[in-house]
Amino acid sequence: MRLAVIGTGIAGNAAAWLLSKRYAVTVYERELQPGGHSHTVRIDYDGDPIDVDVGFIVFNETNYPQLTSLFTHLGVKTVETCMSFALSADHGRFEWRGGGETAFQTACGLFAQPRNLASPSYFRMLAEVARFNRQAVADLRAGRLRDLTLGEYLRRESFGPRLFADYLGPMGAAIWSSSSDDILSFPAENFVAFFDNHRLLHLDRPRWRTVEGGSRRYVDKLTASFKHNMRLGCAVTSIDRTGHGVTVRDSQGGVETYDAVVMACHSDQALAALSDADAQERSILGAIRYAPNTIYLHRDRSLMPRRRQAWASWNFLRWPRQTPAQNDVAVTYWMNRLQGIDDRKPLFVSLNPPFEPAADLTFGKFSFAHPQYDLAAFAAQRRLPAIQGRRRTWFCGAWTGYGFHEDGLQAGISVAEALGSETPWRQPDPLLAEAAE
C-alpha cells in the first residue's frame, strides 16, 4: 500500500515512522526543516555555538507516557529541568513567582515583591487559589463542571476577580498560548481536568525533563528510517479523493496518487487542502480556531520580570503593548533555566512580547500557530472518529487533544495502528482498528 503523510510535526513523524516499516510512505512538509514545533536553532553567542529550542521544550514522565516510551526506544538522552511560573504586571509594578524546590524558595518567589507581604488583597488571592484547588477538583469528580466555561464556573462559585486576573488567566494563557478572553471561554471541565492531571492543583508536582542538545536530536532519530522519502519545502496544494485512490498535488508541480492519506497537520490546513471536503468534514475540521504567535529568540533582559528574584522558567508579561499582535498573550521563557544553558549567556524565548527585543540582542524571529480551545472545539474532537479512515483519509495532530506533544504523538500512533502498524511498547487502540476495517 502507498501512503502519503502530510506534515512532519510529532504526529506526522510518528505515523510515518511506524507506517514506513510496513508500507511505502511519502512524507510532505512545506518547511525546509522537519519537526513542526520541535524546532532547534543553532546560534552564535559571542563566538560560542548554542543549540536552543523555540517550540517544544519540556515534558514529564507522568503526563507524557508515550513520549517517554518513544525516547527510551530511540535512545534519546534527556535531562532534568526546572519548571516555575511568574507574573509581571505593568512593567513590574506587581510581580510574583510560583514554584520552588523548597518551601523557602516558594515563599521567596511569592513575595519576590516585598510589598506583597503587606497586601491584604494579595493574601486574599492566595486564599482563593487554595479554595479553587480544593473545590474545582471536587466539582470535577462530582460532574458539576459539565457544559460550563471557566468564566461561568468562577462566577457561579463567587471567586474574586484577582484569582483569574493574576493567577488562572496568566497560567492558562501561557499553557495554551491563548488570550485571556479565550481562557475564560475554555470549558471548565477540560481546564480543571488538565490542571488536575498535571498536578497544578496539588503540592506534589511532576519532575520535568528536556531533550539534551535540543529537540532536533529526537527528530533526527525518529525520521532516520524514512528521511529519503521526505519531501521538504513541498507544500500540498490540493487533495482529491476517489474510489480508486487519493491524488496529491504539491507546490513543486508534483501529482501522485496514493491508496490513502494521513493528514498530520493542523485541522484548518487539512480542511483547506481537501478540495472535496464534505459537510461533516467541514463541520469537524472547521470547528477549531488557531491563533498565530510571533516568537523571538534573544538576550534582552528587559523582557523578563523587573526583579531578579521573580524570574521563573515561564514569565507571563501583562504589560502595555507597544507593538500590535493578533494574540495578546505575552510570555518569556528563560532558556538558561529550562535547557541548562550557561547563566553567563542569558538567553530567552519571548512569545508575542509587548515590544520587540533590541535588534542587536535578537538571534531570530519565528511564527507558530496554536489551537484555541472552547466548547465547540472539544465537541468536534468527540466527533472526529466519524470521519477517521473514511474516504481513504485519516487525521491526526496535537489538536485532537490538548495541543501538546503527547497529544500529537498519541494521535499519530493511533492512526498508524489503525492502518495495521504496531508500536513496540503498546497495544493497538481497538476503536481505531475497527474504523480501519
Residue pairs with C-beta under 8 A, 6 or more apart in sequence:
1 23
1 24
1 259
1 260
2 23
2 24
2 25
2 26
2 257
2 258
2 259
3 19
3 23
3 24
3 25
3 26
3 258
3 259
3 260
3 261
3 262
3 419
4 25
4 26
4 27
4 28
4 246
4 248
4 256
4 258
4 260
4 261
4 262
5 12
5 15
5 16
5 19
5 25
5 26
5 27
5 28
5 261
5 262
5 264
6 12
6 27
6 28
6 236
6 239
6 248
6 261
6 262
6 263
6 264
6 265
6 270
6 273
7 28
7 29
7 36
7 263
7 264
7 265
7 269
7 397
8 16
8 27
8 29
8 31
8 34
8 35
8 36
8 223
8 230
8 264
9 35
9 36
9 37
9 38
9 264
9 265
9 397
9 398
9 408
10 36
10 37
10 38
10 56
10 398
10 405
10 408
10 409
10 412
11 264
11 396
11 397
11 398
11 408
11 409
11 411
11 412
11 415
12 27
12 29
12 36
12 262
12 264
12 265
12 396
12 412
13 34
13 35
13 219
13 222
13 223
13 412
14 70
14 222
14 408
14 409
14 412
14 413
14 416
15 262
15 264
15 396
15 412
15 413
15 415
15 416
16 25
16 27
16 223
16 226
16 230
16 262
16 264
17 222
17 223
17 225
17 226
17 416
18 412
18 413
18 416
18 417
18 421
18 422
18 423
19 25
19 262
19 416
19 419
19 421
20 225
20 226
20 229
21 225
21 421
22 420
22 421
23 419
24 229
25 226
25 229
26 229
26 231
26 256
26 258
27 34
27 226
27 229
27 230
27 231
28 231
28 234
28 235
28 236
28 248
28 250
29 230
29 231
29 232
29 233
29 234
30 233
30 234
30 235
30 236
30 251
31 232
31 233
32 232
32 233
33 39
33 232
34 219
34 223
34 227
34 230
34 232
35 55
35 215
35 216
35 219
36 55
37 55
37 56
37 368
37 398
37 405
38 53
38 55
38 56
38 215
38 216
38 218
38 219
38 405
39 53
39 54
39 55
39 56
39 215
39 216
39 366
39 368
40 51
40 52
40 53
40 54
40 213
40 214
40 215
40 216
40 217
40 219
41 51
41 52
41 53
41 54
41 297
41 363
41 364
42 49
42 50
42 51
43 49
43 50
43 52
43 297
43 363
43 364
45 299
45 345
45 347
45 363
46 345
48 345
50 341
50 345
50 347
51 213
51 214
51 216
52 214
52 297
52 335
52 339
52 341
52 347
52 349
53 210
53 211
53 214
53 215
53 335
53 339
53 349
54 295
54 297
54 349
54 364
54 366
55 215
55 366
55 368
56 215
56 405
57 210
57 215
57 333
57 338
57 339
58 81
58 83
58 208
58 209
58 210
58 338
59 67
59 68
59 78
59 208
59 209
59 210
59 405
59 406
60 206
60 207
60 208
60 209
61 68
61 206
61 207
61 209
62 199
62 206
63 197
63 198
63 206
63 406
64 404
64 405
64 406
65 406
66 406
66 409
66 410
66 413
66 426
67 405
67 406
67 409
69 425
69 426
70 76
70 218
70 222
70 409
71 78
71 211
71 218
72 425
73 424
73 425
74 218
74 221
74 222
75 221
76 211
76 217
76 218
76 221
77 211
77 212
77 213
77 217
78 209
78 210
78 211
78 212
79 209
79 210
79 212
79 340
80 207
80 208
80 209
81 208
81 209
81 210
81 313
81 337
81 338
81 339
81 340
82 99
82 101
82 208
82 313
82 337
82 338
83 99
83 205
83 208
83 313
83 314
83 338
84 97
84 98
84 99
84 100
84 109
84 312
84 313
84 314
84 337
85 97
85 98
85 99
85 170
85 171
85 174
85 312
85 313
85 314
85 315
85 316
86 95
86 96
86 97
86 98
86 109
86 112
86 305
86 310
86 311
86 312
86 314
86 315
86 316
87 94
87 95
87 96
87 166
87 167
87 170
87 315
87 316
87 318
88 94
88 95
88 304
88 305
88 306
88 310
88 315
88 316
88 317
88 318
88 319
89 95
89 166
89 318
89 319
90 318
90 319
90 320
91 306
91 319
91 320
92 305
92 306
92 307
94 113
94 166
95 112
95 113
95 305
95 306
95 307
95 310
96 109
96 110
96 111
96 112
96 113
96 116
96 122
96 166
96 310
97 108
97 109
97 110
97 112
97 305
97 309
97 310
97 311
97 312
98 106
98 109
98 110
98 312
99 106
99 109
99 205
99 312
99 313
100 106
100 107
100 108
100 109
108 309
109 309
109 310
109 312
110 116
110 126
111 117
112 305
112 307
112 309
112 310
113 307
113 310
116 122
121 162
124 160
124 162
125 160
125 162
125 163
125 166
125 167
128 159
128 160
128 162
128 163
128 167
129 163
129 167
131 159
132 159
132 163
132 168
132 201
133 201
133 202
135 157
136 145
136 153
136 188
136 192
136 195
136 196
136 201
137 192
137 196
137 201
139 145
139 153
139 192
140 189
140 192
140 193
140 196
145 153
145 187
145 188
145 189
145 192
146 189
147 375
148 156
148 187
148 188
148 189
149 184
149 185
149 186
149 187
149 188
149 374
149 375
150 164
150 168
150 172
150 183
150 184
150 185
150 186
150 187
150 188
150 191
151 164
151 184
151 185
152 188
153 188
154 163
154 164
154 168
164 180
164 184
168 183
169 180
169 183
169 184
170 180
170 316
170 318
171 200
171 316
172 178
172 180
172 183
172 186
172 191
173 179
173 180
173 182
173 183
173 316
173 329
173 331
174 314
174 316
174 329
174 331
175 194
176 182
176 183
176 186
176 370
176 372
176 373
176 402
176 403
177 291
177 293
177 327
177 329
177 331
177 351
177 370
178 186
178 291
178 327
178 329
178 370
178 372
178 373
179 291
179 327
179 328
179 329
180 328
180 329
182 291
182 372
182 373
182 374
183 191
185 374
185 375
186 373
186 374
187 373
187 374
187 375
187 378
190 373
190 378
190 402
192 201
194 200
194 402
195 201
196 202
198 206
199 205
199 206
210 338
210 339
210 340
211 217
211 218
214 339
223 230
231 250
231 252
231 254
233 252
234 250
234 251
234 252
234 254
235 250
235 251
236 248
236 249
236 250
236 251
236 273
237 249
237 250
237 251
237 273
238 248
238 249
238 273
238 275
239 246
239 247
239 248
239 249
239 261
239 273
239 274
239 275
239 393
240 246
240 247
240 249
240 275
240 276
241 247
241 261
241 274
241 276
241 391
241 392
241 393
244 257
245 257
245 258
245 259
245 392
246 257
246 258
246 259
246 260
246 261
246 392
246 393
247 255
247 256
247 257
248 254
248 255
248 256
248 257
248 258
248 261
249 255
259 392
260 392
260 393
260 394
260 419
261 392
261 393
261 394
262 394
262 395
262 396
262 415
262 419
263 270
263 273
263 274
263 393
263 394
263 395
263 396
263 397
264 396
264 397
264 412
264 415
265 273
265 397
266 290
266 369
266 371
266 397
266 399
267 284
267 285
267 286
267 287
267 288
267 371
267 380
267 395
267 397
267 399
268 285
268 286
268 288
268 290
270 285
270 395
271 277
271 281
271 282
271 285
271 286
274 281
274 393
277 285
278 391
280 386
280 387
281 387
283 380
283 383
284 380
284 383
284 384
284 386
284 387
285 380
285 395
287 376
287 377
287 379
287 380
288 371
288 372
288 373
288 376
288 377
288 380
288 399
289 371
289 372
289 374
289 377
290 369
290 370
290 371
290 372
291 326
291 327
291 369
291 370
291 372
292 326
292 327
292 367
292 368
292 369
293 327
293 329
293 351
293 352
293 367
293 368
293 369
293 370
294 325
294 351
294 352
294 365
294 366
294 367
295 349
295 350
295 351
295 352
295 365
295 366
295 367
295 368
296 349
296 350
296 353
296 356
296 357
296 362
296 364
296 365
296 366
297 347
297 348
297 349
297 362
297 363
297 364
297 365
297 366
298 347
298 348
298 349
298 350
298 357
298 358
298 361
298 362
298 363
299 345
299 346
299 347
299 348
299 357
299 361
299 363
300 348
300 357
300 358
300 361
300 362
301 346
301 348
302 357
302 358
303 317
303 332
303 348
303 350
303 353
303 355
303 357
304 311
304 315
304 332
304 334
304 348
305 311
305 312
305 315
311 334
311 337
312 334
312 337
313 333
313 334
313 337
313 338
314 331
314 332
314 333
314 334
315 331
315 332
315 333
315 334
316 329
316 330
316 331
317 330
317 331
317 332
317 353
317 354
318 330
319 330
319 354
320 354
321 328
321 330
321 354
321 355
322 354
322 355
323 353
323 354
323 355
323 356
325 352
327 352
328 352
329 351
329 352
330 350
330 351
330 352
330 353
330 354
331 350
331 351
331 352
332 348
332 349
332 350
332 351
332 353
333 348
333 349
333 350
333 351
334 348
335 341
335 347
335 348
335 349
336 342
336 343
336 345
336 346
336 347
341 347
348 357
350 357
356 362
370 403
371 377
371 398
371 399
371 403
373 402
373 403
381 400
381 401
384 395
384 400
385 431
385 432
385 435
387 393
387 395
388 394
388 395
388 415
388 418
388 432
388 435
389 418
389 432
389 435
389 436
394 415
394 418
394 419
395 415
396 408
396 411
396 412
396 414
396 415
397 408
397 411
398 404
398 405
398 407
398 408
398 411
399 407
400 407
400 408
400 411
401 407
401 408
401 410
401 411
413 423
413 426
414 429
414 432
415 432
416 423
417 423
417 428
417 429
417 432
417 433
418 428
418 429
418 432
418 433
418 435
418 436
419 436
420 436
422 428
